[in-house]
Amino acid sequence: MKALHWLLLLALLSIACSRKVEDAPAPELSNKTAEVALPMSTVNIPISLPYSDLASILNREIGELLYEDRDYDDNGGDNLMLVVKRTAPMRVGAKGDYLQVKVPLNIYVKGRVKSTLGGIFSNASAPQLQQDAQFNIEVTLSSKVQVLEDWGVQTQSQVSFKWTERPYLEVGILKIPIGSLVEKVVEQQLSRISATLDAEAKKQLQFKKQVAGYWKQLFEPIAIPGPVPAMLYLSPDSIYLAPLVPDATALRTTAGIRTTVLLSTTGDVAGAKRPAKPMPNLRINQPLKENVQLSLVAGIDYGTATRLANENLSNQDFSFENGKHNIRIEDILLYGQGNTLVAKVKLKGKAKAGLIGKKKIDGTYYFKGTPYYDAKSMEIRIKDFDFDIKSRDILLQSAEWLFKSNFRKQVEAQLRYPVKNELAEVRKMAESSLKAQQLGDFLQLSGRIDRLEPGEVQLSERYILLFINSSGSVTASIKP
């Protein structure tokens, strides 16, 4: 009977030692990846209207003949004929903050004097004397141009001219001053020119139409060719406009588009490509900054991360309490789920279980952790690395000692990914991509990188992403 008892005991021990722990179910985690809050920057777009273009428009819209009166008897019988002509093309320039239009004019005037000689002659047959003269004058129209928040244009024009010699007509022995009469006619015509200038300014200075095309193009991702292909993403939010400044050759301003700027080597960044939204009203007369916060993204795909993890951990034995407990990692698979990095680990091992022998560990279990960037070592590392709760429940039945050991910390310490070389490559790529980079059909991007600082780590469907904050300057110029 004693022999039979021992056989039964050995059988039970054999069953205990050969028992396999079932595989743990995969953790239930949210698949939603939080969008990284990217810094906002201002991409400046210089806008100019050459004076030569504005002068061409004005000369086309305003003809050479400005006024013509060839009847002595009209205007209440003023006995004057008057013709005002433009003698040369109008010139557009600037003085201070004012746009100036110079109009060279020729004024032809002809006067008549009639006398009945005390009633000897009738009014119809009275003798008359006639005399004509010509005067040249240059008129200056000064206009202050302002762009409104609704993209409309407002002008405030002022007219000035000056006689070098007061005009008069010599009719016989008479000198008839005609300055006030001529000035009245000239002022009427200048008011018409001023109104035309204001109307043309509102018609031609279509900043909204011009900028709207640029605004829409900025939402389109731009492929950056090179040894490491990348994508450039912009997501405009608002528009600023600096004051209009007349300079030597053109009326100039700068549109500042507030946007995020993201350069990614992976392409699958959450929220990187956003749908275009309507262009908002202007924020006018705002000081525009030249510095820009450019976000760069480098990534390690899960395949590479898994390969490196297996090189460091696969088939590595871990021993605890002087060999009392032994465990081996046979395989490891890394993937992301939401904001959590998951390690699917196949474990094999034995643990002393008191007098009745050893318990075997043989199954697949799940760890969870949070990736972060370690600035000192320039590596992506993992923190808060621990068993998923369902894996923990299973292992507590067969390997409670595992939770009292430093096994998790040892594995965590091996999950590290140097990115020093990648950071250097990303900087080169960023600097290269900002040199005369074409944005759609009208814009060309140029800029430089001054500072580069790695920051937040995010998980996407395929990559462990490292966001790199950088500062520099970016300008979008309009191609001719």
Secondary structure, 3 states (H helix, E strand, C coil): CHHHHHHHHHHHHHHHHHCCCCCCCCCCCCCCCCCCCCCCEEEEEEEEEEHHHHHHHHHHHCCCEEEEECCCCHHHHCCEEEEEEECCCCEEEEECCEEEEEEEEEEEEEEEEECCCCCCCCCCCCCEEEEEEEEEEEEEEEEEEEECCCCCEEEEEEEECCCCCCCEEEECCEEEECHHHHHHHHHHHHHHHHHHHHHHHHHHCCHHHHHHHHHHHHCCCEEECCCCCEEEEEEEEEEEECCCEECCCEEEEEEEEEEEEEEECCCCCCCCCCCCCCCCCEEECCCCCCEEEEEEEEEEEHHHHHHHHHHHHCCEEEEECCCCEEEEEEEEEEEEECCEEEEEEEEEEEEECHHHCEEEEEEEEEEEEEEEEECCCCEEEEEEEEECHHHHHHHHHHCHHHHCCCHHHHHHHHCEEECHHHHHHHHHHHHHHCCCEEECCCEEEEEEEEEEEEEEEEECCCEEEEEEEEEEEEEEEECC
